[in-house]
């Protein structure tokens, strides 16, 4: 196994491996040898082992007794269940965020999102996804629930990996621009029910675009 990884500090082993898995640089089914990874990462096997166990708890690594660790596979059923969880958690986050005393942080994001169609037209998908991730983080920060934020952070890592499996669909991405603007408007207005509804619609549409690509 030859993996081109940077030389992280001990505390960064988990972050490096997670990034490689989420970005699909380590593909599903790839064996993860503690010995080889410790050599490539320039450290002992202990932080590698700890990172693999943490990633296993997050569903990104599969530990097989007697065989070792592997990058977890992801199926359509997995995607369906992940999006079910996403719908439940993100709609709740939207409700909480809409109740926040100061929602002005969303105004600048809304203006950026209104211009995001240019990123899609230029096929600058990474920049667009970076923007949507900032939007997601801003909403969950407004929600003010650290445990909810932790649960969503793990969930987003798995969903991001699923997104890399599917090919970018510019038509669908253009639709998400409109959906994200609607989400920001609803939360900024303080309309709790509307905020939950538009987030739910966005999550369902996103799941459909992954599970039923032939329908688009």
DAGI-V653274 format. One record per pair of residues at least 6 apart in sequence whose ideal C-beta (glycine too) atoms are under 6 Angstrom apart, sorted by the first residue. I is the first residue (numbers start at 1). J is the second residue. If there is no record, write none. Layout:
BEGIN
i=I j=J
i=I j=J
END
This chain:
BEGIN
i=1 j=36
i=3 j=40
i=5 j=16
i=5 j=40
i=7 j=42
i=8 j=16
i=10 j=43
i=10 j=47
i=13 j=41
i=13 j=47
i=13 j=48
i=13 j=51
i=14 j=51
i=14 j=54
i=17 j=51
i=20 j=26
i=21 j=60
i=21 j=71
i=22 j=157
i=22 j=160
i=22 j=161
i=24 j=164
i=26 j=71
i=28 j=71
i=28 j=73
i=28 j=74
i=29 j=70
i=29 j=73
i=30 j=71
i=31 j=70
i=32 j=69
i=34 j=45
i=34 j=48
i=34 j=49
i=37 j=48
i=38 j=44
i=38 j=45
i=38 j=48
i=52 j=61
i=52 j=69
i=55 j=61
i=56 j=63
i=58 j=154
i=59 j=158
i=60 j=72
i=61 j=69
i=61 j=72
i=62 j=70
i=62 j=72
i=63 j=69
i=74 j=162
i=76 j=211
i=79 j=162
i=79 j=210
i=82 j=158
i=82 j=159
i=83 j=207
i=85 j=155
i=86 j=155
i=86 j=203
i=87 j=200
i=87 j=203
i=89 j=152
i=90 j=199
i=91 j=196
i=91 j=199
i=91 j=200
i=93 j=139
i=93 j=140
i=93 j=143
i=93 j=148
i=94 j=187
i=94 j=195
i=94 j=196
i=94 j=199
i=95 j=192
i=95 j=196
i=96 j=143
i=97 j=139
i=97 j=142
i=97 j=143
i=97 j=187
i=98 j=187
i=98 j=190
i=98 j=192
i=98 j=195
i=100 j=142
i=103 j=188
i=105 j=138
i=106 j=184
i=106 j=188
i=109 j=135
i=109 j=138
i=110 j=184
i=113 j=180
i=113 j=181
i=114 j=181
i=116 j=128
i=116 j=131
i=116 j=177
i=117 j=177
i=119 j=127
i=119 j=128
i=120 j=128
i=120 j=170
i=120 j=173
i=120 j=174
i=125 j=168
i=140 j=149
i=140 j=152
i=166 j=210
i=172 j=209
i=179 j=202
i=182 j=198
i=183 j=198
i=183 j=199
i=186 j=194
i=186 j=195
i=186 j=198
i=187 j=195
END
